Amino acid sequence: MIKINQNDVTVVEDIARRILQFPSEGRYQWDCKEKTDRFKAIFGVPSIVIAAIWKLASEEAAILDITIKHLLWGLVYLKVYDTEDTHLRIVGWPKGGKKEFRKKSWQAVELIADQKNKVVCLEKQFKKAPMQNGNRSVSYLVSDMTDCHINEPKPFEPKWKLEKFNGPGLTYIVAIANYSDNICLADGPWPAATSESKCTKQALLSKIPRNEPVKVDSGPGK
């Protein structure tokens, strides 16, 4: 279990405030009730989650010469869908320019991805879940698919077509514990045209008992 204290969060928030160049007072002052929403809008997650990521990854980050600042760059890159110049403007125009931002943000993204197996664990599906006479008659997992738009592969094949965006894409499956906020499984990618039924059977149903129910939408079918 990761233990985060207020000092861990404060360190992240102080570095973020300096990067984003928010004033300490006035109309757009840093300490306000909108601060959590501001973190989510810019970095995708609240400051306490960033502090947890850093605690998980700090030893590996030291080897790669990645700091909390670079971790924040990586989160901006993931969250803000825009040009690289927009990313650079958000993070205060690093002295090393695009080359430095591109290198460090990608290293940070890979560092975040490397922590997956430390936090995504199928056994967490039972956390806080009630037992009914010792049997598993209630659902412990909620499963759904998520799609990501990608650049068009060459040559294009129908398997890449993502109906949602009318273009090429990838699809992933994510399963979350029904009684807690734990991510229990994240698998993929598959070409976007892969059926939800196939993804669910291969990535999730093959790893749990056959009689264990899972909440899904109408997508998987039979």
Contacts in CASP RR format, 6 or more apart in sequence:
PFRMAT RR
TARGET T0000
AUTHOR 0000-0000-0000
METHOD contacts of the structure
MODEL  1
MIKINQNDVTVVEDIARRILQFPSEGRYQWDCKEKTDRFKAIFGVPSIVI
AAIWKLASEEAAILDITIKHLLWGLVYLKVYDTEDTHLRIVGWPKGGKKE
FRKKSWQAVELIADQKNKVVCLEKQFKKAPMQNGNRSVSYLVSDMTDCHI
NEPKPFEPKWKLEKFNGPGLTYIVAIANYSDNICLADGPWPAATSESKCT
KQALLSKIPRNEPVKVDSGPGK
2 52 0 8 1.000
2 55 0 8 1.000
2 56 0 8 1.000
4 48 0 8 1.000
4 51 0 8 1.000
4 52 0 8 1.000
4 55 0 8 1.000
8 51 0 8 1.000
8 54 0 8 1.000
8 55 0 8 1.000
9 47 0 8 1.000
9 48 0 8 1.000
9 51 0 8 1.000
11 51 0 8 1.000
11 68 0 8 1.000
12 47 0 8 1.000
12 50 0 8 1.000
12 51 0 8 1.000
12 54 0 8 1.000
12 68 0 8 1.000
12 72 0 8 1.000
13 30 0 8 1.000
13 35 0 8 1.000
13 47 0 8 1.000
15 68 0 8 1.000
15 69 0 8 1.000
15 72 0 8 1.000
16 39 0 8 1.000
16 43 0 8 1.000
16 47 0 8 1.000
16 50 0 8 1.000
16 72 0 8 1.000
17 24 0 8 1.000
17 30 0 8 1.000
19 69 0 8 1.000
19 72 0 8 1.000
19 91 0 8 1.000
19 92 0 8 1.000
20 42 0 8 1.000
20 90 0 8 1.000
20 91 0 8 1.000
20 92 0 8 1.000
21 92 0 8 1.000
22 28 0 8 1.000
22 29 0 8 1.000
22 30 0 8 1.000
23 29 0 8 1.000
23 30 0 8 1.000
24 30 0 8 1.000
24 31 0 8 1.000
35 47 0 8 1.000
36 46 0 8 1.000
36 47 0 8 1.000
39 45 0 8 1.000
39 46 0 8 1.000
39 47 0 8 1.000
39 50 0 8 1.000
40 46 0 8 1.000
41 79 0 8 1.000
42 75 0 8 1.000
42 76 0 8 1.000
42 79 0 8 1.000
42 80 0 8 1.000
42 90 0 8 1.000
43 50 0 8 1.000
43 72 0 8 1.000
43 75 0 8 1.000
43 76 0 8 1.000
43 79 0 8 1.000
44 75 0 8 1.000
44 78 0 8 1.000
44 79 0 8 1.000
45 75 0 8 1.000
50 68 0 8 1.000
50 71 0 8 1.000
50 72 0 8 1.000
50 75 0 8 1.000
53 71 0 8 1.000
53 112 0 8 1.000
53 115 0 8 1.000
54 61 0 8 1.000
54 68 0 8 1.000
54 71 0 8 1.000
56 115 0 8 1.000
56 118 0 8 1.000
56 119 0 8 1.000
57 66 0 8 1.000
57 71 0 8 1.000
57 111 0 8 1.000
57 112 0 8 1.000
57 114 0 8 1.000
57 115 0 8 1.000
60 111 0 8 1.000
60 114 0 8 1.000
61 67 0 8 1.000
61 70 0 8 1.000
61 71 0 8 1.000
61 111 0 8 1.000
64 107 0 8 1.000
64 111 0 8 1.000
66 104 0 8 1.000
66 107 0 8 1.000
66 108 0 8 1.000
66 111 0 8 1.000
70 104 0 8 1.000
70 105 0 8 1.000
70 107 0 8 1.000
70 108 0 8 1.000
71 108 0 8 1.000
71 111 0 8 1.000
71 112 0 8 1.000
72 91 0 8 1.000
73 87 0 8 1.000
73 91 0 8 1.000
73 94 0 8 1.000
73 101 0 8 1.000
73 104 0 8 1.000
73 105 0 8 1.000
73 108 0 8 1.000
74 104 0 8 1.000
74 105 0 8 1.000
74 106 0 8 1.000
74 108 0 8 1.000
74 109 0 8 1.000
74 112 0 8 1.000
75 108 0 8 1.000
75 112 0 8 1.000
76 87 0 8 1.000
76 90 0 8 1.000
76 91 0 8 1.000
76 105 0 8 1.000
77 87 0 8 1.000
77 105 0 8 1.000
77 106 0 8 1.000
77 108 0 8 1.000
77 109 0 8 1.000
78 109 0 8 1.000
80 86 0 8 1.000
80 87 0 8 1.000
80 90 0 8 1.000
84 98 0 8 1.000
84 101 0 8 1.000
84 102 0 8 1.000
87 101 0 8 1.000
87 105 0 8 1.000
88 94 0 8 1.000
88 97 0 8 1.000
88 98 0 8 1.000
88 101 0 8 1.000
91 101 0 8 1.000
94 100 0 8 1.000
94 101 0 8 1.000
116 186 0 8 1.000
119 183 0 8 1.000
120 183 0 8 1.000
120 184 0 8 1.000
120 185 0 8 1.000
120 186 0 8 1.000
121 182 0 8 1.000
121 184 0 8 1.000
122 175 0 8 1.000
122 184 0 8 1.000
122 185 0 8 1.000
122 207 0 8 1.000
122 208 0 8 1.000
123 184 0 8 1.000
124 177 0 8 1.000
124 180 0 8 1.000
124 182 0 8 1.000
124 183 0 8 1.000
124 184 0 8 1.000
125 140 0 8 1.000
125 141 0 8 1.000
125 175 0 8 1.000
125 177 0 8 1.000
125 178 0 8 1.000
125 182 0 8 1.000
125 184 0 8 1.000
126 140 0 8 1.000
126 177 0 8 1.000
127 177 0 8 1.000
127 179 0 8 1.000
127 180 0 8 1.000
127 182 0 8 1.000
128 177 0 8 1.000
128 179 0 8 1.000
128 180 0 8 1.000
129 138 0 8 1.000
129 140 0 8 1.000
129 177 0 8 1.000
129 178 0 8 1.000
129 179 0 8 1.000
129 180 0 8 1.000
130 138 0 8 1.000
130 179 0 8 1.000
132 138 0 8 1.000
136 209 0 8 1.000
136 211 0 8 1.000
136 212 0 8 1.000
136 213 0 8 1.000
137 213 0 8 1.000
138 178 0 8 1.000
138 213 0 8 1.000
139 178 0 8 1.000
139 213 0 8 1.000
139 214 0 8 1.000
139 215 0 8 1.000
140 177 0 8 1.000
140 178 0 8 1.000
140 179 0 8 1.000
140 212 0 8 1.000
140 213 0 8 1.000
140 214 0 8 1.000
141 175 0 8 1.000
141 176 0 8 1.000
141 177 0 8 1.000
141 178 0 8 1.000
141 184 0 8 1.000
141 185 0 8 1.000
141 204 0 8 1.000
141 208 0 8 1.000
141 214 0 8 1.000
141 215 0 8 1.000
142 175 0 8 1.000
142 176 0 8 1.000
142 177 0 8 1.000
142 178 0 8 1.000
142 214 0 8 1.000
142 215 0 8 1.000
142 216 0 8 1.000
143 173 0 8 1.000
143 174 0 8 1.000
143 175 0 8 1.000
143 176 0 8 1.000
143 185 0 8 1.000
143 200 0 8 1.000
143 204 0 8 1.000
143 214 0 8 1.000
143 215 0 8 1.000
143 216 0 8 1.000
144 173 0 8 1.000
144 174 0 8 1.000
144 175 0 8 1.000
144 216 0 8 1.000
144 217 0 8 1.000
145 171 0 8 1.000
145 172 0 8 1.000
145 173 0 8 1.000
145 174 0 8 1.000
145 196 0 8 1.000
145 199 0 8 1.000
145 219 0 8 1.000
146 171 0 8 1.000
146 172 0 8 1.000
146 173 0 8 1.000
146 174 0 8 1.000
147 162 0 8 1.000
147 164 0 8 1.000
147 165 0 8 1.000
147 169 0 8 1.000
147 170 0 8 1.000
147 171 0 8 1.000
147 172 0 8 1.000
147 192 0 8 1.000
148 169 0 8 1.000
148 170 0 8 1.000
148 171 0 8 1.000
148 172 0 8 1.000
148 189 0 8 1.000
149 162 0 8 1.000
149 165 0 8 1.000
149 167 0 8 1.000
149 168 0 8 1.000
149 169 0 8 1.000
150 160 0 8 1.000
150 168 0 8 1.000
150 169 0 8 1.000
150 170 0 8 1.000
151 168 0 8 1.000
152 160 0 8 1.000
152 167 0 8 1.000
152 168 0 8 1.000
153 160 0 8 1.000
153 168 0 8 1.000
156 168 0 8 1.000
157 191 0 8 1.000
158 193 0 8 1.000
159 191 0 8 1.000
159 192 0 8 1.000
159 193 0 8 1.000
159 194 0 8 1.000
160 167 0 8 1.000
160 168 0 8 1.000
160 169 0 8 1.000
160 191 0 8 1.000
160 192 0 8 1.000
160 193 0 8 1.000
161 167 0 8 1.000
161 168 0 8 1.000
161 169 0 8 1.000
161 192 0 8 1.000
161 193 0 8 1.000
162 168 0 8 1.000
162 169 0 8 1.000
162 170 0 8 1.000
162 171 0 8 1.000
162 192 0 8 1.000
162 193 0 8 1.000
163 192 0 8 1.000
168 192 0 8 1.000
169 191 0 8 1.000
169 192 0 8 1.000
170 188 0 8 1.000
170 189 0 8 1.000
170 190 0 8 1.000
170 191 0 8 1.000
170 192 0 8 1.000
171 188 0 8 1.000
171 189 0 8 1.000
171 190 0 8 1.000
171 191 0 8 1.000
171 192 0 8 1.000
171 194 0 8 1.000
171 196 0 8 1.000
171 199 0 8 1.000
172 186 0 8 1.000
172 187 0 8 1.000
172 188 0 8 1.000
172 189 0 8 1.000
172 190 0 8 1.000
173 185 0 8 1.000
173 186 0 8 1.000
173 187 0 8 1.000
173 188 0 8 1.000
173 196 0 8 1.000
173 199 0 8 1.000
173 200 0 8 1.000
173 203 0 8 1.000
173 204 0 8 1.000
174 183 0 8 1.000
174 185 0 8 1.000
174 186 0 8 1.000
175 183 0 8 1.000
175 184 0 8 1.000
175 185 0 8 1.000
175 186 0 8 1.000
175 204 0 8 1.000
175 214 0 8 1.000
176 182 0 8 1.000
176 183 0 8 1.000
176 184 0 8 1.000
177 183 0 8 1.000
177 184 0 8 1.000
178 215 0 8 1.000
185 203 0 8 1.000
185 204 0 8 1.000
185 207 0 8 1.000
187 199 0 8 1.000
187 203 0 8 1.000
187 204 0 8 1.000
188 199 0 8 1.000
188 203 0 8 1.000
190 198 0 8 1.000
190 199 0 8 1.000
196 219 0 8 1.000
196 220 0 8 1.000
196 221 0 8 1.000
197 219 0 8 1.000
197 220 0 8 1.000
197 221 0 8 1.000
197 222 0 8 1.000
200 214 0 8 1.000
200 216 0 8 1.000
200 220 0 8 1.000
201 220 0 8 1.000
204 214 0 8 1.000
205 214 0 8 1.000
208 214 0 8 1.000
END
